Amino acid sequence: MRIVSRNLPSYIQDGLYKEKEHRSIWNKLIGEEIDFFKFSSKSTESFSFDNNDAGIYSFIKNKLENLKSQGISNIDIEEILEKDIANYYTISSNAITNEINRKNLYNIMDDNILDCFDLIINYINKQLNHTLNSNIYTAFALHINTLIRRINNDKPIVNPNLSKIKKLYKKEFQIALGIREILENTLNISVPLEECGYLALFLVPEMKFSDSIDDMVKIIVIAHGESTASSMKDVVSKLLGEDCIIAIDAPIEISAAEILNKLRDIIKNTKSNGGYLLLVDMGSFTTFAEIIEDEFNIPAKVVPLVSTLHVLEAARKALMKSSLNSIYKDVLMVNSYINVGKNNKPPEKKKTLILSACLTGKGGSIAIKNFLKDTFTIDENIFEIMVIDCLDKNNFINNINNLYEKYNILFIVTPFSLDINMNIPHFTMYEVLNLSTKAKIQELLDVETTLANMPEVLKENITAIPSNNLYEKIMNFIASVEKSLNIFISHKKKVELILHLAFAINRLITNEDMVEYSNKTSIKKSYNKLYSTVKSSLIPIETYFSIKLTDDEICYIMDFIIN
């Protein structure tokens, strides 16, 4: 099968050309003949669901906690972990040399990172007196690549069992400390000590097992087009040197019902208690996971708008036998890795405007500005009183519209009544000067001041997340809901919603119990559009913090908006 650009949807083409590593993959594979692959897999082992970091990070944490809770001795723990770690990285063997692996890795890793990885491999070979096998080599390289991305994007790295890993694998941990030094000196980054525990696990003596790969989560790619899904599958299979993806191509003339039946047949022939991750492009395919869960009583999740990079991450984690939930969260994180750059500057914080208007912009509006400053407590770090003219009503309205697009406008004071189709409080000069609106204006100022100080409030009360990032993500969520539904959420209600959602996110990250919503079915049915909007608008938050907000929590958020 020949892969050409017209076989791929436009969003995949854009993604392939957006970043350097994507262009490398694209340029390398254009016009190349791809072999035909057969798929066959079975599974009996079930996977647990958790909210911890995916892959190796959650594997060791969960395993050690489980063994400790059973009262198993440290010696037995060491034997069990050695076996499980080897099994964790054991992939059906292929005769792939490290030279070929390195050539493939060049397509997905920056030159400086790959050069640093070469230094690390040379160091490991000298310390261990043997070379890493092909599969561990690839997995280790991708882990290093992900580690550097996490550090550059200020993602936390937590290892609550560091002391146990140091005790169980003393030699490997000492080598990991050397790897840490190479990373820091070569790439000018700071690697947390906790990460050394995870690096050490890649160096544990390899053990051979005859375990099949049938226990891993099944990755199924479904995309519109004659060969779109197959193309992504073939690229990833070639990069990883493994055949672990099921592709379902969906030509435009074939109905969604027929594609669903194909999926049903695949599920019947590849039963997996570990579950299924559906990577789809768009449309009704996004509903297939729920259907599969209901019909087959097995866990399934779906990720829409997928690219080759999403498929690569899913396949890599599936080969490591990560749980469905872990793979799902890591695939969602691909978007944040693409969009967040090292040198991105934080957006400039803009003040909230109070508009004071008069016919010339030089008379009564200035008097009102001074009156407001003398009468009310106005924090100049938060608010700016701007004087404008309103001699020409059309120009005046256009001016307000332009400011409304760029700034948050708290209220407007004019010499006359104003009829504008915007959710901006308005007062006449007379109402302001006779103080009949004093209480209302003071409330607006107080609520806006509270809103502006929310990052500090969150910083004092939310410990698991950087407060500025949390505040920004929640405000973006609120703006998305307002825009999608063409509604305005009052600043007072925003304060309540920010606090509620911040604590909900914090509870998920710290694995605390969530509160059940008693009337969930009814509110979802009555406000179906609102439910869909809130759920989709929460995806950036879920992606950034690697969490999944429950339907109960979505219903609580809906309550804030409805009321």
CORURUR-V864634 format. One record per backbone hydrogen bond with DSSP energy under -0.5 kcal/mol. CO is the residue of the C=O (numbers start at 1). NH is the residue of the N-H. If there is no record, write none. Layout:
BEGIN
co=CO nh=NH
co=CO nh=NH
END
This chain:
BEGIN
co=1 nh=3
co=1 nh=34
co=2 nh=4
co=3 nh=31
co=4 nh=7
co=5 nh=8
co=9 nh=12
co=9 nh=13
co=10 nh=14
co=11 nh=15
co=12 nh=16
co=13 nh=17
co=14 nh=18
co=15 nh=19
co=19 nh=23
co=20 nh=24
co=21 nh=25
co=22 nh=26
co=23 nh=27
co=24 nh=28
co=25 nh=29
co=26 nh=30
co=29 nh=32
co=32 nh=3
co=54 nh=57
co=55 nh=58
co=55 nh=59
co=56 nh=60
co=57 nh=61
co=58 nh=62
co=59 nh=63
co=60 nh=64
co=61 nh=65
co=62 nh=66
co=63 nh=67
co=64 nh=68
co=65 nh=69
co=66 nh=70
co=67 nh=72
co=68 nh=71
co=73 nh=77
co=74 nh=78
co=75 nh=79
co=76 nh=80
co=77 nh=81
co=78 nh=82
co=79 nh=83
co=80 nh=84
co=81 nh=85
co=82 nh=86
co=83 nh=87
co=84 nh=88
co=85 nh=89
co=86 nh=90
co=94 nh=96
co=95 nh=97
co=97 nh=101
co=98 nh=102
co=99 nh=103
co=100 nh=104
co=101 nh=105
co=102 nh=106
co=104 nh=107
co=105 nh=108
co=105 nh=109
co=110 nh=114
co=111 nh=115
co=112 nh=116
co=113 nh=117
co=114 nh=118
co=115 nh=119
co=116 nh=120
co=117 nh=121
co=118 nh=122
co=119 nh=123
co=120 nh=124
co=121 nh=125
co=122 nh=126
co=123 nh=127
co=124 nh=128
co=125 nh=129
co=133 nh=137
co=134 nh=138
co=135 nh=139
co=136 nh=140
co=137 nh=141
co=138 nh=142
co=139 nh=143
co=140 nh=144
co=141 nh=145
co=142 nh=146
co=143 nh=147
co=144 nh=148
co=145 nh=149
co=146 nh=150
co=147 nh=151
co=148 nh=152
co=149 nh=153
co=150 nh=155
co=151 nh=154
co=159 nh=162
co=161 nh=165
co=162 nh=166
co=163 nh=167
co=164 nh=168
co=165 nh=169
co=167 nh=170
co=169 nh=173
co=170 nh=174
co=171 nh=175
co=172 nh=176
co=173 nh=177
co=174 nh=178
co=175 nh=179
co=176 nh=180
co=177 nh=181
co=178 nh=182
co=179 nh=183
co=180 nh=184
co=181 nh=185
co=182 nh=186
co=183 nh=187
co=184 nh=188
co=189 nh=191
co=190 nh=192
co=192 nh=195
co=192 nh=196
co=193 nh=196
co=193 nh=197
co=194 nh=197
co=194 nh=198
co=195 nh=199
co=196 nh=200
co=197 nh=201
co=198 nh=202
co=199 nh=202
co=200 nh=203
co=201 nh=204
co=212 nh=215
co=213 nh=216
co=218 nh=220
co=218 nh=277
co=219 nh=246
co=220 nh=222
co=220 nh=279
co=221 nh=248
co=222 nh=281
co=223 nh=250
co=225 nh=250
co=227 nh=231
co=228 nh=232
co=229 nh=233
co=230 nh=234
co=231 nh=235
co=232 nh=236
co=233 nh=237
co=234 nh=238
co=235 nh=239
co=236 nh=240
co=237 nh=241
co=237 nh=242
co=242 nh=244
co=244 nh=219
co=245 nh=247
co=246 nh=221
co=247 nh=249
co=248 nh=223
co=250 nh=225
co=251 nh=254
co=255 nh=259
co=256 nh=260
co=257 nh=261
co=258 nh=262
co=259 nh=263
co=260 nh=264
co=261 nh=265
co=262 nh=266
co=263 nh=267
co=264 nh=268
co=265 nh=269
co=266 nh=270
co=271 nh=43
co=272 nh=275
co=273 nh=47
co=275 nh=218
co=276 nh=278
co=276 nh=301
co=277 nh=220
co=277 nh=279
co=278 nh=280
co=278 nh=303
co=279 nh=222
co=280 nh=306
co=281 nh=305
co=282 nh=285
co=283 nh=286
co=284 nh=287
co=285 nh=288
co=287 nh=291
co=288 nh=292
co=289 nh=293
co=290 nh=294
co=291 nh=295
co=292 nh=296
co=293 nh=297
co=299 nh=276
co=301 nh=278
co=303 nh=280
co=307 nh=311
co=308 nh=312
co=309 nh=313
co=310 nh=314
co=311 nh=315
co=312 nh=316
co=313 nh=317
co=314 nh=318
co=315 nh=319
co=316 nh=320
co=317 nh=322
co=318 nh=321
co=322 nh=217
co=323 nh=327
co=324 nh=328
co=325 nh=329
co=326 nh=330
co=327 nh=331
co=328 nh=332
co=329 nh=333
co=330 nh=334
co=331 nh=334
co=332 nh=335
co=332 nh=336
co=333 nh=337
co=334 nh=338
co=335 nh=339
co=336 nh=340
co=339 nh=341
co=341 nh=344
co=348 nh=350
co=352 nh=384
co=353 nh=410
co=353 nh=411
co=354 nh=386
co=355 nh=357
co=355 nh=413
co=356 nh=388
co=358 nh=390
co=359 nh=391
co=363 nh=366
co=363 nh=367
co=364 nh=368
co=365 nh=369
co=366 nh=370
co=367 nh=371
co=368 nh=372
co=369 nh=373
co=370 nh=374
co=371 nh=375
co=372 nh=376
co=376 nh=378
co=377 nh=379
co=378 nh=380
co=379 nh=382
co=379 nh=383
co=382 nh=352
co=384 nh=354
co=384 nh=386
co=386 nh=356
co=388 nh=358
co=391 nh=393
co=392 nh=396
co=393 nh=397
co=394 nh=398
co=395 nh=399
co=396 nh=400
co=397 nh=401
co=398 nh=402
co=399 nh=403
co=400 nh=404
co=401 nh=405
co=402 nh=406
co=403 nh=406
co=403 nh=407
co=407 nh=409
co=408 nh=353
co=408 nh=410
co=410 nh=425
co=411 nh=355
co=412 nh=427
co=413 nh=357
co=414 nh=429
co=418 nh=420
co=420 nh=422
co=422 nh=424
co=425 nh=412
co=427 nh=414
co=428 nh=432
co=429 nh=433
co=430 nh=434
co=431 nh=436
co=431 nh=437
co=432 nh=435
co=435 nh=438
co=437 nh=441
co=438 nh=442
co=439 nh=443
co=440 nh=444
co=441 nh=445
co=442 nh=446
co=443 nh=447
co=444 nh=448
co=445 nh=449
co=446 nh=450
co=447 nh=451
co=448 nh=452
co=449 nh=453
co=451 nh=454
co=453 nh=456
co=453 nh=457
co=454 nh=458
co=455 nh=459
co=456 nh=460
co=457 nh=461
co=458 nh=462
co=461 nh=463
co=466 nh=470
co=467 nh=471
co=468 nh=472
co=469 nh=473
co=470 nh=474
co=471 nh=475
co=472 nh=476
co=473 nh=477
co=474 nh=478
co=475 nh=479
co=476 nh=480
co=477 nh=481
co=478 nh=482
co=479 nh=483
co=480 nh=484
co=481 nh=485
co=482 nh=486
co=482 nh=487
co=488 nh=490
co=490 nh=494
co=491 nh=495
co=492 nh=496
co=493 nh=497
co=494 nh=498
co=495 nh=499
co=496 nh=500
co=497 nh=501
co=498 nh=502
co=499 nh=503
co=500 nh=504
co=501 nh=505
co=502 nh=506
co=503 nh=507
co=504 nh=508
co=505 nh=509
co=506 nh=510
co=507 nh=512
co=508 nh=511
co=516 nh=518
co=517 nh=520
co=519 nh=523
co=520 nh=524
co=521 nh=525
co=522 nh=526
co=523 nh=527
co=525 nh=528
co=527 nh=531
co=528 nh=532
co=529 nh=533
co=530 nh=534
co=531 nh=535
co=532 nh=536
co=533 nh=537
co=534 nh=538
co=536 nh=539
co=538 nh=542
co=539 nh=543
co=540 nh=544
co=541 nh=545
co=542 nh=546
co=542 nh=547
co=550 nh=554
co=551 nh=555
co=552 nh=556
co=553 nh=557
co=554 nh=558
co=555 nh=559
co=556 nh=560
co=557 nh=561
co=558 nh=562
co=559 nh=563
END
